[in-house]
């Protein structure tokens, strides 16, 4: 709502003040009247300079409002009010804040105007505008509250869904692991059976080697007994005996190692059926000795 007549009113007020001042100077001196009873002090009238400055701020506010510079207009209206306390300035401030989209400030200044001028010329339109702003602000706050509640609910649902999915995946993994246990057990049984078979084969080879070593030992013993009573040295027969003795040691040592290795393999295969417990056996045979070594997890 615009008040072009306000400028005229200000001009008239300025003229009245000037006239009052001139009359006070021309009036003859009179005898001082007795003091009147004390009354509440009236608001101090603005000076001529303050009225002129208020008029300038009002004019700048109107020009800024016409240009669409509503924030600048609000500042100028309030500057005018600081110089000349006319409630209509608050109404004008509320109007430009409303045009700027600043609903909270607009409502605040409509309210201030109505507090100062409840029966003013713009009171009816100020009440209507204030009611509309209250409803708009309340609706927007309700919408923001609903949106925030919806956002929180969506986040909670997303967390709950993620937890449910994680729980479902864990259950599926547990079921899959349980389903794989028989297969793993079967595979371990197969590995254990293979290890036992390998132990039996190795033990059989060891037994055969020991048997061959025994044969060579018997031959070496016979040659030794045969040559013990000879008067003449027979080199060929002596070398044959030594070779039989050496073969006895080799085959006996290797056979013994194979027997031990076969026994260990069979034991491990029977115990766990796991390839993780495999053992390796090595044998070292010399001309007069045989060594057996075993390495692995027992």
C-alpha positions as CSV (number, residue, x, y, z in Angstrom):
1,X,0.0,0.0,0.0
2,X,1.5,3.3,-1.0
3,X,1.2,6.6,0.8
4,X,1.9,9.4,-1.6
5,X,-0.1,11.7,0.6
6,X,2.5,11.1,3.3
7,X,4.9,13.5,1.6
8,X,2.3,16.2,1.6
9,X,1.6,15.5,5.3
10,X,5.2,15.9,6.0
11,X,5.3,19.1,4.2
12,X,2.3,20.4,6.1
13,X,3.8,19.3,9.3
14,X,7.0,21.2,8.4
15,X,5.0,24.3,7.7
16,X,3.0,24.0,10.9
17,X,6.2,23.7,12.9
18,X,7.7,26.8,11.2
19,X,4.5,28.8,11.8
20,X,4.4,27.8,15.4
21,X,7.9,28.9,15.9
22,X,7.3,32.3,14.2
23,X,4.1,32.9,16.4
24,X,6.1,32.1,19.5
25,X,8.6,34.7,18.6
26,X,6.0,37.5,17.8
27,X,3.7,36.9,20.8
28,X,4.1,39.5,23.6
29,X,5.5,38.4,26.9
30,X,2.9,37.4,29.4
31,X,2.9,36.9,33.1
32,X,3.9,33.3,33.9
33,X,1.0,31.1,34.7
34,X,1.0,28.9,37.8
35,X,2.5,25.4,37.1
36,X,0.0,22.8,35.8
37,X,-0.4,19.5,37.4
38,X,2.3,17.0,36.3
39,X,1.2,14.9,33.3
40,X,2.9,12.1,31.4
41,X,5.4,13.5,29.0
42,X,4.3,13.4,25.4
43,X,6.6,12.0,22.7
44,X,9.1,14.5,21.7
45,X,8.3,16.2,18.4
46,X,10.9,15.7,15.6
47,X,12.9,18.7,14.6
48,X,12.6,20.3,11.2
49,X,16.0,18.7,10.3
50,X,14.7,15.3,11.3
51,X,11.5,15.8,9.3
52,X,13.6,16.7,6.3
53,X,15.9,13.7,6.7
54,X,12.9,11.4,7.2
55,X,11.3,12.8,4.0
56,X,14.6,12.0,2.1
57,X,14.7,8.4,3.4
58,X,11.0,8.0,2.5
59,X,11.7,9.2,-1.1
60,X,14.7,6.9,-1.4
61,X,12.6,4.0,-0.1
62,X,9.9,4.6,-2.7
63,X,12.4,4.9,-5.5
64,X,14.1,1.6,-4.4
65,X,10.7,-0.1,-4.2
66,X,9.9,1.1,-7.7
67,X,13.2,-0.4,-9.0
68,X,12.5,-3.7,-7.2
69,X,15.2,-3.2,-4.7
70,X,13.1,-4.3,-1.8
71,X,15.8,-4.8,0.8
72,X,17.2,-1.3,0.2
73,X,13.6,0.0,0.4
74,X,13.1,-1.7,3.8
75,X,16.4,-0.2,5.1
76,X,15.3,3.3,4.0
77,X,11.7,3.0,5.5
78,X,13.2,2.0,8.8
79,X,15.7,4.9,8.7
80,X,12.8,7.2,8.2
81,X,11.0,5.7,11.2
82,X,14.1,6.3,13.4
83,X,13.7,10.1,12.6
84,X,9.9,10.3,12.6
85,X,7.9,7.6,14.4
86,X,5.1,7.1,12.0
87,X,3.6,3.6,12.2
88,X,2.9,3.6,8.5
89,X,6.7,3.2,7.9
90,X,6.4,-0.3,9.5
91,X,3.5,-1.1,7.2
92,X,5.6,0.0,4.2
93,X,8.6,-2.1,5.5
94,X,6.3,-5.1,5.8
95,X,5.1,-4.7,2.2
96,X,8.6,-4.6,0.7
97,X,9.7,-7.6,2.8
98,X,6.6,-9.5,1.5
99,X,7.5,-8.5,-2.1
100,X,11.1,-9.7,-1.5
101,X,9.8,-13.1,-0.3
102,X,11.0,-12.6,3.3
103,X,7.8,-13.8,4.9
104,X,9.0,-13.8,8.5
105,X,10.3,-10.2,8.5
106,X,7.1,-9.2,6.7
107,X,4.9,-10.7,9.4
108,X,7.0,-9.1,12.1
109,X,6.5,-5.6,10.7
110,X,2.8,-6.1,9.9
111,X,2.5,-7.1,13.6
112,X,4.5,-4.0,14.8
113,X,2.3,-1.8,12.7
114,X,-0.9,-3.3,14.1
115,X,0.5,-2.9,17.7
116,X,1.1,0.8,17.1
117,X,-1.9,1.6,14.9
118,X,-4.6,-1.0,15.4
119,X,-7.2,1.3,13.9
120,X,-4.9,2.8,11.2
121,X,-5.9,3.2,7.6
122,X,-3.9,0.1,6.6
123,X,-4.9,-2.0,9.6
124,X,-7.5,-4.1,7.8
125,X,-5.1,-5.0,4.9
126,X,-2.3,-5.6,7.4
127,X,-4.4,-8.1,9.3
128,X,-5.3,-9.9,6.1
129,X,-1.7,-10.0,5.0
130,X,-0.5,-11.1,8.4
131,X,-3.0,-14.0,8.6
132,X,-2.0,-15.1,5.1
133,X,1.7,-15.1,6.1
134,X,1.0,-17.0,9.3
135,X,-0.8,-19.7,7.3
136,X,1.9,-19.8,4.6
137,X,4.8,-20.0,7.2
138,X,2.9,-22.7,9.2
139,X,2.3,-24.7,6.0
140,X,5.9,-24.5,5.0
141,X,7.1,-25.5,8.4
142,X,4.7,-28.4,8.4
143,X,5.9,-29.4,5.0
144,X,9.5,-29.2,6.1
145,X,8.7,-31.2,9.2
146,X,7.0,-33.9,7.2
147,X,9.9,-34.0,4.7
148,X,12.4,-34.3,7.6
149,X,10.3,-37.1,9.1
150,X,10.1,-38.8,5.7
151,X,13.9,-38.5,5.3
152,X,14.6,-40.0,8.7
153,X,12.1,-42.8,8.1
154,X,13.8,-43.5,4.7
155,X,17.2,-43.6,6.4
156,X,15.9,-45.9,9.1
157,X,14.3,-48.1,6.4
158,X,17.5,-48.2,4.4
159,X,19.5,-49.2,7.5
160,X,17.0,-51.8,8.4
161,X,17.0,-53.2,4.9
162,X,20.8,-53.3,4.8
163,X,20.9,-55.1,8.2
164,X,18.3,-57.6,6.9
165,X,20.2,-58.2,3.7
166,X,23.4,-58.7,5.7
167,X,21.7,-61.1,8.0
168,X,20.1,-63.0,5.0
169,X,23.6,-63.2,3.3
170,X,25.1,-64.5,6.6
171,X,22.4,-67.2,6.8
172,X,22.9,-68.2,3.2
173,X,26.6,-68.4,3.7
174,X,26.1,-70.6,6.8
175,X,23.7,-72.8,4.9
176,X,26.1,-73.1,2.0
177,X,28.9,-73.9,4.4
178,X,26.8,-76.6,6.1
179,X,25.9,-78.0,2.7
180,X,29.6,-78.2,1.8
181,X,30.6,-80.0,4.9
182,X,29.5,-83.5,3.6
183,X,31.4,-82.8,0.4
184,X,34.4,-81.8,2.4
185,X,34.2,-84.8,4.6
186,X,33.9,-87.0,1.6
187,X,36.9,-85.4,0.0
188,X,38.8,-85.9,3.2
189,X,37.8,-89.5,3.3
190,X,39.0,-89.9,-0.2
191,X,42.2,-88.3,0.6
192,X,42.6,-90.5,3.7
193,X,41.8,-93.6,1.6
194,X,44.4,-92.6,-1.0
195,X,47.0,-92.0,1.8
196,X,46.2,-95.4,3.3
197,X,46.6,-97.1,-0.1
198,X,49.9,-95.3,-0.7
199,X,51.0,-96.5,2.8
200,X,50.1,-100.1,1.9
201,X,51.9,-99.9,-1.4
202,X,55.0,-98.3,0.1
203,X,55.0,-100.9,2.9
204,X,54.7,-103.7,0.3
205,X,57.6,-102.3,-1.6
206,X,59.6,-102.1,1.6
207,X,58.8,-105.7,2.5
208,X,59.9,-106.8,-0.9
209,X,63.1,-104.8,-0.6
210,X,63.8,-106.3,2.8
211,X,63.2,-109.8,1.3
212,X,65.7,-109.2,-1.4
213,X,68.1,-107.8,1.1
214,X,67.7,-111.0,3.1
215,X,68.4,-113.1,0.0
216,X,71.6,-111.2,-0.6
217,X,72.5,-111.6,3.1
218,X,72.0,-115.4,2.9
219,X,74.3,-115.6,-0.2
220,X,76.9,-113.5,1.4
221,X,76.8,-115.7,4.5
222,X,77.1,-118.8,2.4
223,X,80.1,-117.5,0.5
224,X,81.7,-116.4,3.7
225,X,81.2,-119.9,5.2
226,X,82.5,-121.5,2.0
227,X,85.7,-119.5,1.8
228,X,86.5,-119.7,5.5
229,X,88.2,-123.1,5.1
230,X,90.1,-122.3,1.9
231,X,93.9,-122.2,1.9
232,X,94.1,-120.2,-1.3
233,X,92.7,-116.7,-1.7
234,X,90.0,-116.5,-4.4
235,X,89.7,-112.9,-5.3
236,X,86.6,-113.3,-7.5
237,X,84.7,-115.2,-4.8
238,X,85.7,-112.6,-2.3
239,X,84.4,-109.7,-4.4
240,X,81.2,-111.6,-5.0
241,X,80.7,-112.0,-1.3
242,X,81.4,-108.3,-0.6
243,X,78.9,-107.3,-3.4
244,X,76.2,-109.6,-1.8
245,X,76.9,-108.1,1.6
246,X,76.6,-104.5,0.1
247,X,73.4,-105.4,-1.7
248,X,72.0,-106.9,1.5
249,X,72.6,-103.6,3.4
250,X,71.1,-101.5,0.6
251,X,68.0,-103.5,0.0
252,X,67.4,-104.1,3.7
253,X,67.9,-100.4,4.5
254,X,65.6,-99.2,1.7
255,X,63.1,-101.8,2.5
256,X,63.1,-100.9,6.2
257,X,62.6,-97.2,5.2
258,X,59.8,-98.1,2.9
259,X,58.1,-100.2,5.6
260,X,58.3,-97.3,8.1
261,X,57.1,-94.8,5.5
262,X,54.2,-97.1,4.6
263,X,53.2,-97.5,8.2
264,X,53.3,-93.7,8.8
265,X,51.2,-93.0,5.7
266,X,48.7,-95.6,6.6
267,X,48.4,-94.3,10.2
268,X,47.9,-90.7,9.0
269,X,45.4,-91.7,6.4
270,X,43.5,-93.6,8.9
271,X,43.6,-90.9,11.6
272,X,42.5,-87.9,9.7
273,X,42.0,-88.6,6.0
274,X,43.6,-85.2,5.4
275,X,46.4,-84.4,2.9
276,X,47.6,-81.7,5.3
277,X,49.2,-84.4,7.4
278,X,51.3,-85.9,4.6
279,X,54.7,-87.1,5.6
280,X,57.9,-87.6,3.6
281,X,60.4,-90.3,4.3
282,X,64.0,-90.5,3.1
283,X,66.6,-93.2,3.4
284,X,70.4,-93.0,3.2
285,X,72.4,-96.2,2.7
286,X,76.1,-96.6,3.0
287,X,78.5,-99.5,2.6
288,X,78.0,-100.4,6.3
289,X,75.0,-98.5,7.5
290,X,71.4,-97.4,6.6
291,X,69.7,-94.2,7.9
292,X,66.0,-93.4,7.8
293,X,64.4,-89.9,8.1
294,X,60.8,-88.7,8.2
295,X,59.4,-85.2,7.9
296,X,55.9,-83.8,8.1
297,X,53.1,-83.0,10.5
298,X,52.1,-85.7,13.0
